[in-house]
Amino acid sequence: MIGLALKMLFGDTAKYLMLVAGLFFATFLIVQQASVFCGLMRWTTATLKNVGAPIFVVEERVEQVNETNPMRDTDVARIRSVSAVRWAMPLYSGIQRVRLEDGSFKTVQLIGIDAASLAGAPGRMVAGNLEDLRLPNTVVIDELATTRLSSNPRDPSKKIKIGDQFEINDVEARVVGICKAMRSFTGGPYIWTTYERALQYTPTSRKMLTAVIAAPVEGMTSGQAAAEIERTTGLRAYVNRDFGDNPKDFNTATVWWYVKNTGIPISFGTTVVIGFIVGVAIACQTFYAFVLDNLKHLGALKAMGMSNFRLSMMLLVQALTVGIIGFGLGLLATSGFAMGAINNGQPPFYMPWQIPVAAFLAVQLICMLAALMGIIRLGLYEPAMVFRA
């Protein structure tokens, strides 16, 4: 039965290719757009991944990591006084302007960390020594900054390197290290310096402290320490997901803030829905035409005693076959797109295992709908109609 079903399917080359093409485009649109959306949402939490700290303590009205409501400098001491805290250090995070050699300006994400402990420093250095960050007027930049802050990004010899200088808000900054870091949601590179120097690079205001990063004492989880900080100080303490599993983690809060308050989900979701609709339209129409073209052959099998169930199974086998082939080709094309995105750094791309699984189920649902239309038409076909003149 299966061999006969596949022979009928592959025998009609035009409709077979049309079915595979429709499911290919549906798979590519669903997986590619969903993965770019997930990649973009990961960029919103880049600061959490680049500043490795178990707990982020922020002003009580802050809802996501890119929101900066300044705190009082005395809040650092208040958090250090909490019995559940092992250490707590000040953190500055904000967008600043860098003046290049040609006089143009670029925006960067400036991170200021404690000079003594260097808590919140980048995790992977590519070149240079992190300890040199304690020297006067020094910064550590990420790999993106080497080209983004260059006077000629297309010329490799013009890349920013260790020892080069530029200005942040008219204050000198000398590069002493290059690190690996995730790109920020705003698209600008990350630059690390000490907390005191970050305040010099930043226009003065009454309150400058962005957040306090902290760690729990031994024997206590980050979630328990965060709850104790909130109870004692009245500030809002979030857990960094990379350092523990807690319902109130900053990563989830940040992603959901962008989901609820921006049009990004609607934009990408519309494309995903369009991909599904395109797949349904092409697959259902083409498969129904395929069944009509082969209706006399299926009717002859029915007249020779083959049950409706076995004939329905033949149609399901045909639909599932083109579904698997179309899904495989679509996933392969998405993988090629992902390689290009990773090499170029644009667009953001992140594909967790749930996306291909969901896409596979969506494609199989399309195939089931297409097969159902054929099964209904076959069920209405009388075997005696085969023998009409």
C-alpha positions as CSV (number, residue, x, y, z in Angstrom):
1,M,0.0,0.0,0.0
2,I,2.8,2.4,0.9
3,G,4.7,1.6,-2.2
4,L,1.7,2.2,-4.4
5,A,0.9,5.5,-2.6
6,L,4.5,6.8,-3.1
7,K,4.6,5.7,-6.7
8,M,1.4,7.7,-7.4
9,L,2.8,10.7,-5.6
10,F,6.2,10.8,-7.3
11,G,4.6,9.9,-10.7
12,D,2.9,13.3,-10.8
13,T,6.1,15.4,-10.8
14,A,4.5,18.8,-11.2
15,K,2.1,18.6,-8.3
16,Y,4.7,16.8,-6.1
17,L,7.2,19.7,-6.6
18,M,4.5,22.2,-6.0
19,L,3.5,20.6,-2.7
20,V,7.2,20.4,-1.6
21,A,7.7,24.1,-2.6
22,G,4.7,25.3,-0.6
23,L,5.8,23.4,2.5
24,F,9.4,24.6,2.0
25,F,8.4,28.2,2.0
26,A,6.1,27.7,4.9
27,T,8.8,26.1,7.0
28,F,11.4,28.7,6.0
29,L,9.2,31.6,6.9
30,I,8.1,30.1,10.2
31,V,11.5,29.0,11.5
32,Q,13.5,31.9,10.1
33,Q,11.2,34.6,11.5
34,A,10.7,32.9,14.8
35,S,14.5,32.5,15.2
36,V,15.2,36.1,14.3
37,F,12.6,37.2,16.9
38,C,14.2,35.0,19.6
39,G,17.6,36.4,18.6
40,L,16.3,40.0,18.9
41,M,14.8,39.2,22.3
42,R,18.2,37.8,23.5
43,W,19.8,41.1,22.5
44,T,17.5,42.9,24.9
45,T,19.1,41.0,27.8
46,A,22.7,41.5,26.5
47,T,23.7,43.6,29.5
48,L,22.8,40.7,31.9
49,K,24.9,38.3,29.9
50,N,27.9,40.7,29.5
51,V,27.9,41.7,33.1
52,G,28.2,38.4,35.0
53,A,26.5,39.0,38.3
54,P,24.0,36.7,40.2
55,I,21.8,39.5,41.4
56,F,20.9,42.9,40.0
57,V,19.4,45.4,42.4
58,V,17.7,48.4,40.8
59,E,15.3,51.2,41.6
60,E,11.9,49.9,42.7
61,R,10.1,51.0,39.5
62,V,12.5,49.5,37.0
63,E,10.9,46.7,35.0
64,Q,13.6,45.7,32.5
65,V,17.4,45.8,32.3
66,N,17.7,48.6,29.7
67,E,15.6,51.0,31.8
68,T,17.8,53.2,34.0
69,N,16.2,54.9,37.0
70,P,19.2,56.3,39.0
71,M,19.7,55.2,42.6
72,R,21.3,56.9,45.6
73,D,25.0,56.2,46.2
74,T,24.1,55.2,49.8
75,D,22.0,52.3,48.4
76,V,25.3,50.4,47.9
77,A,25.9,50.4,51.6
78,R,22.3,49.5,52.4
79,I,22.5,46.4,50.2
80,R,25.9,45.4,51.7
81,S,24.3,45.5,55.1
82,V,21.8,42.8,54.2
83,S,22.9,39.5,55.9
84,A,22.1,37.5,52.8
85,V,24.6,39.4,50.6
86,R,28.2,38.2,50.3
87,W,29.3,41.2,48.2
88,A,27.7,44.2,46.5
89,M,29.3,46.6,44.0
90,P,28.1,49.7,42.1
91,L,27.4,49.5,38.4
92,Y,26.9,52.2,35.8
93,S,25.2,51.4,32.6
94,G,24.1,53.9,30.0
95,I,24.3,55.0,26.4
96,Q,27.1,57.5,25.6
97,R,28.6,59.1,22.5
98,V,32.1,58.4,21.2
99,R,33.9,60.9,19.0
100,L,35.9,59.3,16.2
101,E,39.1,60.6,14.5
102,D,37.1,61.9,11.5
103,G,34.8,63.9,13.8
104,S,31.8,61.7,13.5
105,F,30.0,60.3,16.5
106,K,28.9,56.7,17.5
107,T,26.7,55.6,20.4
108,V,28.1,52.9,22.8
109,Q,26.8,51.1,25.8
110,L,29.1,52.3,28.6
111,I,29.5,50.0,31.6
112,G,31.2,51.2,34.8
113,I,32.4,48.6,37.3
114,D,34.1,48.6,40.7
115,A,37.8,49.3,40.3
116,A,39.0,47.2,43.2
117,S,37.1,43.9,42.6
118,L,36.3,44.4,38.8
119,A,33.0,42.7,39.5
120,G,30.9,42.8,36.3
121,A,33.9,42.7,34.0
122,P,33.7,40.9,30.7
123,G,34.1,37.1,30.9
124,R,36.3,36.5,27.8
125,M,39.2,38.7,26.9
126,V,40.6,38.5,23.4
127,A,43.5,40.8,23.8
128,G,45.0,42.9,26.5
129,N,44.9,42.6,30.3
130,L,41.8,43.3,32.3
131,E,43.9,44.6,35.3
132,D,45.0,47.5,33.1
133,L,41.5,48.9,33.4
134,R,42.7,50.4,36.7
135,L,45.1,52.7,34.8
136,P,44.1,56.3,34.2
137,N,41.7,57.0,31.2
138,T,41.5,53.4,30.1
139,V,38.7,51.3,28.7
140,V,38.0,47.7,27.5
141,I,36.0,47.4,24.3
142,D,34.3,44.5,22.7
143,E,35.1,43.0,19.2
144,L,32.2,45.0,17.6
145,A,33.8,48.3,18.7
146,T,37.0,47.5,16.8
147,T,35.2,48.1,13.6
148,R,32.3,50.2,14.6
149,L,34.6,52.9,16.1
150,S,37.0,52.7,13.2
151,S,37.4,55.7,10.9
152,N,37.1,53.2,8.0
153,P,35.3,50.0,9.0
154,R,35.9,48.4,5.6
155,D,39.7,48.7,6.0
156,P,41.1,46.0,8.4
157,S,44.2,48.1,9.0
158,K,42.0,50.9,10.4
159,K,40.5,48.7,13.1
160,I,40.7,49.9,16.7
161,K,43.5,48.1,18.6
162,I,45.1,48.2,22.0
163,G,46.8,51.6,22.6
164,D,44.4,53.6,20.3
165,Q,42.5,56.5,21.8
166,F,39.1,58.1,21.2
167,E,36.9,60.5,23.2
168,I,33.8,59.8,25.2
169,N,31.9,63.0,25.7
170,D,35.2,65.0,25.1
171,V,37.1,62.9,27.7
172,E,40.0,60.8,26.5
173,A,39.7,57.0,26.6
174,R,42.6,54.7,25.8
175,V,42.0,51.1,24.8
176,V,43.8,48.5,27.0
177,G,41.8,45.4,26.2
178,I,39.4,43.7,23.7
179,C,36.8,41.2,24.8
180,K,34.0,39.1,23.5
181,A,30.5,40.4,24.3
182,M,26.9,40.0,23.0
183,R,25.7,42.9,20.9
184,S,23.2,45.2,22.6
185,F,19.6,45.8,21.6
186,T,20.5,49.3,20.5
187,G,23.1,47.9,18.1
188,G,26.0,49.7,19.7
189,P,29.2,48.1,21.1
190,Y,30.0,47.7,24.8
191,I,32.7,49.6,26.5
192,W,33.9,48.8,30.1
193,T,35.7,51.2,32.4
194,T,35.8,51.8,36.2
195,Y,32.7,53.1,37.9
196,E,34.4,56.4,38.9
197,R,35.7,56.9,35.4
198,A,32.3,56.2,33.9
199,L,30.9,59.1,36.0
200,Q,33.5,61.3,34.4
201,Y,32.5,60.2,30.9
202,T,28.8,60.9,31.7
203,P,27.2,64.3,31.9
204,T,26.8,65.1,35.6
205,S,23.4,64.6,37.3
206,R,22.3,64.4,41.0
207,K,22.0,60.6,41.0
208,M,24.3,58.5,38.8
209,L,24.2,54.9,40.2
210,T,22.3,52.7,37.7
211,A,22.3,49.4,39.6
212,V,24.0,47.4,42.3
213,I,25.3,43.9,41.4
214,A,25.5,41.4,44.3
215,A,26.0,37.8,45.2
216,P,24.4,35.7,47.9
217,V,26.2,34.2,50.9
218,E,27.2,30.6,50.8
219,G,24.3,28.2,51.5
220,M,21.7,30.6,50.1
221,T,20.3,30.8,46.6
222,S,20.2,33.9,44.5
223,G,16.4,34.0,44.7
224,Q,16.4,33.8,48.5
225,A,19.0,36.6,48.7
226,A,17.0,38.8,46.3
227,A,13.9,38.3,48.3
228,E,15.8,39.3,51.5
229,I,17.2,42.4,49.8
230,E,13.8,43.6,48.7
231,R,12.3,43.0,52.2
232,T,15.2,44.8,53.9
233,T,15.8,47.8,51.5
234,G,12.6,48.2,49.6
235,L,14.5,48.1,46.3
236,R,13.8,45.7,43.5
237,A,16.2,42.8,43.2
238,Y,16.3,40.5,40.2
239,V,18.0,37.2,39.6
240,N,20.2,36.7,36.6
241,R,19.0,33.5,35.0
242,D,22.6,32.4,34.2
243,F,23.2,32.2,37.9
244,G,20.0,30.4,39.1
245,D,16.5,29.5,38.3
246,N,14.0,31.9,39.8
247,P,10.5,33.0,38.7
248,K,11.6,36.6,39.1
249,D,14.6,36.7,36.9
250,F,15.7,39.8,35.0
251,N,15.9,38.0,31.7
252,T,12.3,37.0,31.6
253,A,11.1,40.3,32.9
254,T,13.0,42.2,30.2
255,V,11.8,39.9,27.4
256,W,8.2,40.2,28.5
257,W,8.5,43.9,28.8
258,Y,9.4,44.2,25.1
259,V,6.8,41.7,24.2
260,K,4.0,43.6,25.9
261,N,5.2,47.2,25.1
262,T,6.6,47.1,21.6
263,G,5.2,46.0,18.2
264,I,8.0,43.5,17.6
265,P,5.9,40.4,18.4
266,I,3.1,41.6,16.1
267,S,5.6,42.2,13.3
268,F,7.3,38.8,13.4
269,G,4.1,37.0,14.4
270,T,2.3,38.3,11.3
271,T,5.0,36.9,9.1
272,V,4.8,33.5,10.8
273,V,1.0,33.4,10.4
274,I,1.4,34.4,6.7
275,G,3.9,31.5,6.3
276,F,1.3,29.1,7.8
277,I,-1.5,30.5,5.6
278,V,0.7,30.2,2.5
279,G,1.5,26.6,3.3
280,V,-2.2,25.8,3.9
281,A,-3.3,27.5,0.7
282,I,-0.7,25.9,-1.6
283,A,-0.7,22.5,0.0
284,C,-4.5,22.1,0.3
285,Q,-5.2,23.3,-3.2
286,T,-2.4,21.3,-4.8
287,F,-3.1,18.1,-2.9
288,Y,-6.8,18.4,-3.7
289,A,-6.0,18.8,-7.4
290,F,-3.7,15.7,-7.0
291,V,-6.6,13.7,-5.6
292,L,-8.9,14.8,-8.3
293,D,-6.4,13.7,-11.0
294,N,-6.0,10.3,-9.4
295,L,-9.7,9.9,-8.4
296,K,-10.4,7.3,-11.1
297,H,-7.4,5.2,-9.9
298,L,-8.4,5.5,-6.3
299,G,-12.0,4.7,-7.3
300,A,-10.8,1.6,-9.1
301,L,-9.0,0.4,-6.0
302,K,-12.2,1.1,-4.0
303,A,-14.2,-0.9,-6.5
304,M,-11.8,-3.9,-6.2
305,G,-12.5,-4.0,-2.5
306,M,-10.0,-1.7,-0.8
307,S,-11.6,-0.1,2.2
308,N,-11.9,3.7,2.7
309,F,-9.6,3.4,5.7
310,R,-6.7,1.9,3.6
311,L,-7.3,4.5,0.9
312,S,-7.3,7.2,3.5
313,M,-4.0,5.9,4.9
314,M,-2.5,6.1,1.4
315,L,-3.4,9.8,1.2
316,L,-2.0,10.4,4.7
317,V,1.2,8.7,3.7
318,Q,1.5,10.9,0.6
319,A,0.8,14.0,2.6
320,L,3.2,13.2,5.4
321,T,5.9,12.3,2.8
322,V,5.8,15.7,1.1
323,G,5.5,17.3,4.6
324,I,8.8,15.7,5.8
325,I,10.6,16.5,2.6
326,G,9.4,20.1,2.5
327,F,10.2,20.6,6.2
328,G,13.7,19.2,5.8
329,L,14.5,21.5,2.8
330,G,13.1,24.5,4.7
331,L,15.1,23.7,7.8
332,L,18.2,23.3,5.6
333,A,17.6,26.7,4.0
334,T,17.2,28.3,7.4
335,S,20.5,26.8,8.5
336,G,22.2,28.4,5.6
337,F,20.6,31.7,6.5
338,A,21.8,31.2,10.1
339,M,25.4,30.7,9.0
340,G,25.2,34.0,7.1
341,A,23.7,35.8,10.0
342,I,26.3,34.4,12.4
343,N,29.2,35.4,10.1
344,N,27.8,38.9,9.4
345,G,26.5,39.6,12.9
346,Q,23.2,40.6,11.4
347,P,20.3,39.9,11.8
348,P,20.2,38.4,15.3
349,F,19.5,34.7,15.1
350,Y,18.8,32.2,17.9
351,M,16.9,28.9,17.3
352,P,16.1,27.0,20.4
353,W,14.9,23.4,19.9
354,Q,11.3,24.4,20.5
355,I,11.2,26.3,17.2
356,P,11.9,23.5,14.7
357,V,9.6,21.2,16.8
358,A,6.8,23.7,16.6
359,A,7.4,24.2,12.9
360,F,7.4,20.5,12.2
361,L,4.1,20.1,14.0
362,A,2.7,23.1,12.0
363,V,3.8,21.6,8.7
364,Q,2.3,18.2,9.6
365,L,-1.0,20.0,10.6
366,I,-1.0,21.6,7.1
367,C,-0.5,18.2,5.6
368,M,-3.3,16.7,7.7
369,L,-5.6,19.5,6.5
370,A,-4.6,18.8,2.9
371,A,-5.1,15.1,3.3
372,L,-8.5,15.6,5.0
373,M,-9.8,17.5,2.0
374,G,-8.7,14.6,-0.2
375,I,-10.2,12.0,2.1
376,I,-13.6,13.8,2.2
377,R,-13.6,14.0,-1.6
378,L,-12.7,10.3,-1.9
379,G,-15.4,9.3,0.6
380,L,-18.0,11.0,-1.7
381,Y,-16.8,9.1,-4.7
382,E,-18.8,6.0,-5.7
383,P,-16.9,3.0,-7.1
384,A,-19.6,2.6,-9.8
385,M,-18.6,5.9,-11.3
386,V,-15.4,4.3,-12.5
387,F,-17.3,2.1,-15.0
388,R,-19.4,4.9,-16.5
389,A,-18.9,5.5,-20.1
